[in-house]
């Protein structure tokens, strides 16, 4: 621990030097960087602790099982109990205060999981945030089972539920890369029992991926939000994720059938009515369309996805943001076809990436562009992973018709390492000059975990473009150590002046990024009973021009007071020192112009949040201090109200008050109310409205989703966008009503 304190003091001293002159970091203090790099790389990691690997036994089922959430069938009486759960947090290794009894059964159709959860206090009700599938993990009571049918400890299929029987499933690779959009066919029911709740799951063998009956790994997780306790059957430590299968136990006693052909065919039909203008659906235009998606598990390791006439009408819309940073915002992908298997095509970081799926089927403003067809093949085994993607995008207006191609190969090295390569291509056709352009990006990346805590990952990439420009290099590398006491790491990034990934993402060109970080999780005895941990930390980001080496941007975020409360809330105080240099004017929002020059300022933030799993909860933050040549007061409030599992409301408000920035004053507001109504986990009506005064624009998205049979849906979606200020390039209100139906057929 003394080594950690020394590192933290060293970096704070460097921060003081930087406050006098940021250029000193680049020219006179390289030795400090080298010393810290050596400390990070050589810091002794803590491993899994050599814990004994437990074994879970599944019992063959006799008779018929009725999946109703109550373990009353005779077969459950014959099933062997699976040992007690152990705390992961707050007291690692202690017996769980919320006992969990788990049993496993199996037959020729699938695996059955039964569990009974005892609540630690009869006065505390179980907690669940609504009935939406793929619920937010941090806000509900959770029981889950994790399965690795290949037995290499690098792959997990997670099946989780809440006391209301809501499903959440995901695929996880190497303990951290999660494919959260994956939806498998499985069944779960829950029931309230005396002193707690019970769950019964049925997972068909066709849903699971495995190589045989031997070597399976398994783990079980439990989140008891009333006492903020995380527990597991084969415990991990709080520095890693629950689905890290390096900490899992073994599963024995099952005899699944040989993996067979598993195909899913999902046609869809969609109808749209759109209008533009002040009157609701005046002079509307109506269109209809149809398409089909096919998923074929050719082998247990290989999945083929085919799609014709892609449609993403049901995808949630992007939320408005007020971006006060000089770099663009990275928006997350929300479309299911591109979310599935996204982890395989990910090379490590979002700031620079050879492949960014939002380049396909969306224009620069986030509006949809027709996609004719697409194909994807993915393969995973204990030795390697591979994938290929081919998509054709139609040309509409200023957007060119394009063909996108992605190829990926990853070779597993040792128990916790991999070396990969990627090639992306984009062939734009029908450019204004009548020619076409081909952009190709090649990348080599790596990920290694010498222990379960210490890791390094990185990438080196080269772009090639027909014509002038677009040929350049980019690279990043990160070394980090996750442990029960916290995290320490170092990020280094390079983007050349001419690196151009037209199928990827880059936040800027001609930059070198240096970012060490330390975050501690301390639990000294002097903390009061209502505080669980003290988490100070410091994060550095420095940006230098790659071509000249000159410093042009950076900040140091010091968090001296960060406390995690026993109820799950948090209180934090932080100070951000920032340095900026502009060669041209900078416009944080329309109407405010920061003149070129050098700027140095520091801002303080106070933030607090209450138990995120409570029925009534919220958060607040306030930031004050100089902002370039003026000042900025920033406030944020958010609230959540759960009237019942069927009615959940959210609201947030953000205010930015500028004084003397670019010689001007101004105030922006961003309002976001949201409502979700759900009579059961398979039917939901939701709506979100936003009003952004920075651009005087509003947006509304209302959505009905009904899963009338497993993974077959009816969607009704209404979208409306409008601008309300003539000085800000207004556009008339755009409205769209969409009705879409999908039907899943398994031959």
N, C-alpha and C positions, 0 to 999 in steps of 0.2 A: 504493500500500500504506500510506503514511503516513496517508491519509485513513481507512482502515479502522481502524488502530490508534487514531487520535483518537476515532473513534466508540466503540470498545470501552472506552477509558478514560473517556469521558464517561458511558457507561452504568454502568460500575462505580462511578463517583463518585455517580451518582444512587442506586445500590443502597445505598451507605453512608448516604446521607441517608434513604432509606426505612427502613433498619433502626432509625433513631431515631424516625420518625413517618411511617407510610404516608399519612396524610391530607395531608402536605405536597405529595405528588405532585399531588393534585387541586386544591389551593388556591393553591400558591405557585410551582409549577414548570411551568406550562403552556408557558413559553417554551422549556424544554428539549425538550419534545415537539415543538414546532413546528420547532425547529432540526434535530432528528433526522429529522423527516418530510421536510424540505427536502433533507437529505443523502441520504436513501434515494431520493427521487424523482429527484434530479439526478445521482446517482452514475453516472459514465460506464460504460455496459455494453460488454462485448466481444462482437463479433458473430461470424459464422461464419468470419471471417478471409479472406473473398474467395477461398477455395480453388477451384481449377479443378474443374468438374463432370465426373467421369469418365463413360464410356459403356461399357455391357456389351452384347455382341451375343449373341443366341440363334440357334442354327443349326437349320434344319429337319432333323428326324430322318429317317433312311432305314432302312427295315426295322423289325423288331419289337424293342422294348426289354423286357428282363426286369428288373423292379425287384427286385434281390436284394442290393443294397449293394455290389456289385463292378462297377466301371466297365470291364467287359470286352467289352461289345457294340461292334461296329465303329463305330456311330454316335458313340460318345464320342471316338474317335480323330479324327473329322472336326470336332468341336466346337472353337470358339475358346476359348483360355484367357482367364480374366478376371484382370487384373493382380494384383500382390502386395498382401498385407494390410499395414496400417500400425497401429502401436500407438496405442491411446487411453490406456491405463494399463499400466505405470507411466510410461513415457517417451513423452509425446505426440509423434507425428510420426516416431518411429524405426521402422525396419523390424521386423516381427514376428519374435520368436525362435521362434515356433511356426508355420512356413510352412503356408499353406492354398492349395490349387489348386482353383478352382471353374470349372465349365462348365455351359452351358445348352443344352438342346434343346427343341424343341416339335413337335407335330403337331396334327392336327385334334381330338384328344381332350383335350390339356392341355399343361402345362409340366413339363419334367423338369429337376431340379437335381442335379448330381453334384459331389461334393467329396471331396478327399483331405486329411486333416489329419496333419501330421507332428508327432510329439511331440518337444519340445526335448531330452529326455534319455531314453535307452532304459531307464534304471533307474526312471523314474517311470511308474506305470500310469495309464491313463485313469481318470477319476473320474465316478461317477454314483450318485445317491442313490435306489436302488430302481427299480421299474418302473412306478410310478403315472403315469397320464396327467396332463398339466398339472403336471409336476414343478416343484420349487422351483428357480428360476433360479440362485440364488446358490450352490447346493451341488453342481453337476454341471458337467462339461465340456459345452459347448454349441456347436452350429453352427446357424445360422438364416438364412433368407432373408426379406426384407421387401419387400412389393410394394404399390405405389400405382397402381391402374389408372385413377384419375381425373387423376393428374398435377398436383394442386394443392399437394402437399407437406403436406397436412393430414390425410391418411388413410393408414393402414398396415394390411396384413394380414400377420401374422407367423407363420411356420411354423418351428418349432425342434425339435431332437432332441438326444439324448445318444448316447454310444457304444453304448448298448444298444438304440437304436432307439425310445425312448420319445417320444411326441408331446406337443408343447405348442403351442397356437395361440391367437391373440388378435387382436382388432381394437383399433386405437389411433387416437385423434383428437387433433389438435394436439400430438402428441408426448408427452402425459402422461395423458390420460383413456383408460384401458385397459378393454376389455370382455374380462376373462380367462375368462369362462364360455363364450364362443363356441366351438363345436366344429364344424369343417368336415370334409368327407369328403376325405381325401387319404391317400396311402400313403407309407411310409418304411421303408427297410431299411438296416441298417448291417453292417459287417464289419470285423474286425481285419485290418490289412495290415502289411507289414513297416515298422516305424518309426512306426506310428500307427493310424489308423482311417479308414474311408471311409463315405460316406453317399450314398444315392440316394433322391430324392424324386420323386413324381408327384403333381401338383396339377391336377385336372380344371378345365377352363374353367368348368364349372357351379358350382364352389366359389368361384371368384374373382369379384370385383365390379369392373367396368370399364365405360368408356363407349365404347371403340373400341380401335384398335390403335396409336394415336399418343399420345405424351406420357407413357408409363408411366415411373414411377420405381422404382428398385430399390436395395437395399443388402444386404450380407452381414455377419454378425457371427460372432465366434469367441471363446469363453471357454476358456482353457487354465488350469485350476485348479492344476495341479502347480507352475506358476511364477506363478500369480495374474496372468495377462496377459489384458487385453481388447484385441482388435484388430478392425479392420473394413476393408472394401474402400474405401469412401468415408468416411473417419474423421469422427467427431463429437468434441466435447471432453467431458471427464468431468463437466462441470456439467449436462449434459442426458442424457436417456435414449437408449439405442441406437436405438430405433424412431422417433426424431424425423426425419421425412422431409425436413425442411428441409436436411439434410446429405446426402441420398441422391444417387445418380447416375441417369443415364438408361438405359432399357432399349430397345434397338432390335432389329429383325430379326424380330419376331413378327407373326403375322397371325391372331389369334384369330377364331373365328366370331362372328357377331353374337349378342349376349346373347339367350338364349331363355327360355322358361318353365322355372322351376326350382321344383318342389314336393316337399315331404317330408311324408309322412303317417305318424304314429307312434301306433298304438293301444297300449293297455296293459291288462293284467289284474293284479289284486292280491288276495291273500288274507291275512287277519289273524287271529291268535289272541291274545287278551289275557286276563290274569288279575290278580287282586289278592289278596294275602295272603302268609303265610309259606311255604306249600308251593308248589313249582314247578308252575305251570299247574294249580292246583286250581280246579275249577269254571270252566273257561275259557269264553269267548264267542268265537265265530268269525264272521267276516263276509267277504264278497267284494265286489269292485267292478270296474268297468271304465271306461275313458275314452279320450280321443283328443286328440292334438295335431296341428295342421296348420301347416306353414310354407310359404308361397307367395311366391316372389320374382316379383311381378307384372311388375316391370321391373328392370333392373340396379340401380336406385336405391331401389326400394320393396319392402318386405317386409311381408307380412301374417302374423300369428300368431293362430291360433284354438285355444282349448282348451276341452274340456268335461269337467267333473268332475275338476278338478285333483287330483293326488296327488304328494306330496313325500316318500314313504316312504324313498327312497334318499338323501335329503339328509343330510349329516353334522350331528350334533347340536351345539348350543352347548356350549362348555366352561365349567365353573364357574370363577368368579373370586372373589377376596376384595377387595371394593371398599372402600378406606379413604378415598375422596374424598367430598366432600359432594354431588357431582353424579352423575347416573345414568350407567351404562356404555352406550356405543353398540355394540350387537352387529351384526356384519356379516351381510349377506344371504347365504344358502347355497342358495337354491332356484333352479334353473336358469331357470325361466320369467321370474323377476323379475331375474335377473342379466343375461340377454341384453339388450343395448341399454340397460343401466342408465346408461351414460355420457351418453346423449342426455337423460335425465331428471334429470341431476345439475346443480345450480346452483352448485357451487363448494366448499362446506364441509359437514362432517357435523354440527357443533355445532348449527346451525340449518338446517333443510331443509324446503321445502314438501312434498316427497314422500319418504317413507321406506317402502319396500315391505313392511317387517315389520309395518306396521299392517294388512296384508291377510292373512287366513288364519292369524293367530296371535293368541292372547289375551295379556293382560298378563304371564302367566307363561311365554310362549313355547310353549304347547301348541297343536297344530293345530286350526283351525276349518274346517269344510267350505267349499270354494269351488266354486260350481256351474259357472260358466263365465267365460271371459275372452276378450278380443280386444285385439290390439295392432297398430297400423300404424306403421311407421317409414319415413321417406324421407330420403335424403341425396343431395346433389349438390354441385357446386363452389360453388354460390351460397347454398344454404340447407339446413337440416335441419328436419324436423318429425316429430311423433309424437303418437299418441293411445292411451290405455289405458282400457278399461272392464272392470270385474270385479264379479261378484255374489258376496257372501259370505252364507252361511246363518246364521241365529240358532241358537245352542246355549247352553242354560243362561242365565247372566247376560250373554252376548255377544249383541248385537243383530244382526239381519239388516241388511246394509248394501250399498249400491251405491257403488263408488268410480269416479271418473272423473279422468283426467289429460289435459291438452292441452299441447303444447309446440311452440314455433316458434323457430328460431334462424336469423338472417341473417348470413352471412359478410360481413365488411367488410375490404376490402383483402386482403393476403396472409396476415396472421396476426391477424385480429380477428374478433369476432362479438358480436352483440347479440341477446338472446333474451327470450322471455316464457313464462310457465307459468301455468296455472290448474289447481288440484286441487279436487275436490269429494268430500264424503262425506255420503251421505244415510242416516242411521240410522233404522231403522223398528222399530216395536214397543217403544218405550221403556216403562219401568214405568208412567208416567202415561198410556200409551196413545197418545201423540203421536209425531211424528217430528221429527227435527232435521236441518238442513242446514248444513254447514260448508263454506265456500269460501275458498280462499287464492289470491291473485294475486301474481305476482312478475315483476320485470324484472331481468335479469342481463346481465353483460358479461364479456368476456375479450379482452384486447388484448396483443399482443407487438410492441412497436415494433422490437425486435431479437430474435434467437434466444435471448437471455438475459433481457432485462428483460420483465416481465409485470405486468399488473394485472388483477384480476378482482373481481367484487362482485355484490351483489344487494340489491334493495329489495322488500319484501313487505308485503302488507296482508291481514288475515284478516277474514272476515265470517261471523257465526254467527246463526242464528235464535234468538230469545229474548234473555235478558240475558247480557252478557259475550261474550267471544270476538271482539271487534272491536278490532284493534290493529295496530301496525306492528313490523317487524323489518328489519334491514339489516346487511350486512357488506361490507367492502372490504379488499383486500390488495394491496400493492405489493411485488414482490420481484425480485431479480436473482440468477440462477444463472450462475456463471462458473467457470473452472478453479480460481480461488483460493478459492472457497467460495460462501456465500449470505448475503445481507443482505435483510431484509424487514420489513414492518410490517403488522400485522393490526388492524383496528378493527371492532367488532361491537356492534350494538344490538338488544336484544329488549325490546319494550314490555311493560308490566304485563298487557296483555290480548291479546297475540298468541297465537292458538290454532290450530295446524295439526293437525287431527285425522287427516289423511292424511300428516303429516310428523313431524319430530322437533325438539324443543327441549330443551336441557339444563336450562334454568331460564327464568323470566320476570323482567322488571324489572331488566335488567342492561346495563351498558356494559362491554365487554371491550377492553382495550388490550394489544397484544402485539407489541413489536419483538423482533427476533432477529438474531443474527450468528453464523455458523459459518464457520470458516476451514479451508482445506485447504492447509497450508504444507509445503514440501519443501526445507528448508534443507540445506546440505551437512554441517552438524554432526551430523545424525541418524546413528546407528549403522547398519550394513549391514542389520540385521534389522528395522529400522523403516522403513516406507514413507512415512508422512506424520504431521504433527503437526496436530491439528484442534481448537484451543481454540474456545470459543464461549460465548455467553450468551443466554438466553431469558427474557423477562419476560412475566408474565401478571398483569394487574390487573383486578379486578372492582369496579365501582361501581354502586350502585343508580341505575337510569335516572330514577326519579321524584324522588329527592332529591339525587343526585350523591354521596352518602356512600360512602366506601370500605368494603367488607365482606370482601374476600378477595383474596389475591394471593400470588405467589411469584416469586422470581428464581433461576433455575438457572444457576449459573456452572460452566463446565467448563474449568478451567485446564490440565488434563493429560488429553489424549485422543490416543492413539497408535494408528495402524493399522499392524499388523505385516506384514512381507513374506509371511508364510504365510497371510494373510487374517484372522488373529485381531485382537483389540483389547484395549487396556488403558486404563482411564479412571478418573479421580478427579473427582468433582463435589460441589458444595455448593449445597443448596437452602435459601434463606431464605424463610420463610412467615409470612403474617399472616392471621388469621381473626377474624371477629366473628360471634357467634351471638346471635340474639334468643330462641331456644328451645333445648332440649337437642339434642345431636347424638349419634347412635348409630352409631359406625363398624362395630361388629359386635354381634350379640345379646349382652346381658349387660354391655356397657360403655356408659356414658352420660357424655358430656362436658357439664358444666353451661354455661348461657349465659354469655357474657362475651367479652373480647378476649384474643387469644393471639398471641404472637410467639415463633418458635423457628427454629432452623437445624439441618439434618441433613446428614451427609456420606455419600457413597456411593463404594465402590470396586468396580469391575467388571472382569472379564477373560473373554476367550473365545479359543478355539483355532480353527484353520483349519476353517471350517464344511464344507468339502468333503472333509475327511479321513475315513477309515473309522472312526476312534475320535476323537470330539471332544466338546466340552462348553463350558459357561460357568458362571461363578459371580459372585454379587454380594452385597454386604453393606452395609447401611445402618444407621447408628447416630445417636442424638441425641434431643433432647426431642421430645415429641409432645403438643401441647396442655398439659394440666396434669400430664403424667407423661412417660414416655419409651417409645420403641419401638425394638426391634432387629429388623430384617427381613433374612432370608437367603433366597437363591434359588440352586438348583443345577439344571442340566440336562445331559443326556448323550445322545449318539447313537452307536450301534454298528451298523456295516454288516458283517455276517458274510459276505454276498455280495450281488449285486444282487437276489437272491431273498428275502433275510431281513434286515430292518432293524428295529432296536429303538430306542425313545425312552423317556426317563424325565425327570421334573422334580419338584422338591420346593420348596415355598415355606413358610417359617415366619415368623410374626409374634409377637413376645413383648412384651406390654404390661406396663408397670410403673407403677402409680399413676395410670392414666388413668381419670378419673372416680372416683378413690378405689379402683379395683379393679385386680387383676392378671389376666393371662390369656395363653394361648398358642394360636395356631391353626396348623394344618398343612393343606396342600393337596398331595396326592399324585396324580401323573398318569403312569402307565406306558402305553406304546402299542407295538403290534407289527404289522408288515406282512409278509405272506408273498405272493410272486408268482412262479409258475413262468414267466410270460411277461408282456409289457406289456398283455395283454388279459384277464388273470385275476388277481384279487387278493383275499386275505382279510386283513382288518384288524380290530383290536380296541383300544379305549381304555377304561380304567377310571379313575375319579376318586373320591377320598374327601376331603371337606371337613369338617374338625373345627369350623369356625366355625359351621356349621349342622348338624353331625353327619349329613351326607347323603352317599350314594354313588350313582354312576351308571355304567352299563356300556353300551357300544355296540359290537356286533360286526357286521361287514358283509362279505358276499361280493359281488363284482362280476365278471361275466363278459361281455365284449363278444364274443358268438359270431359276429357279422358286423358290418360297419362301422355304428356308432352304434345297434346293436340289443343290448339288455342283458338279463341275468338278474340280479336282486338277491335276496339273502337277508339280512335284517336282524333282529337281536335287540337289544332295548332293555330295560334294567331300571333303575328309580330307587327309592330307599328312604331313609327318614329313621329315625334310630336313637336319638333323644333325646326322651324324653317331655316335657321342659320346653320344647321348641322346636316346638310344634305338629306332632307327627309325622304321617306318613301311611304307610299300609301299602305294602309293596313293590308296585310296578306293573311288570308284565312284558308284553312284546309281541313276537311273532314275525311277521315279514312276509315274504312271497314275492311278488315283482313281476317281471313280464316285459314288455319293450317290444320292438317290432319296427318297423324303419324300412322304409318302402316308397316308392320314387321312381317315379312313373308316367312 
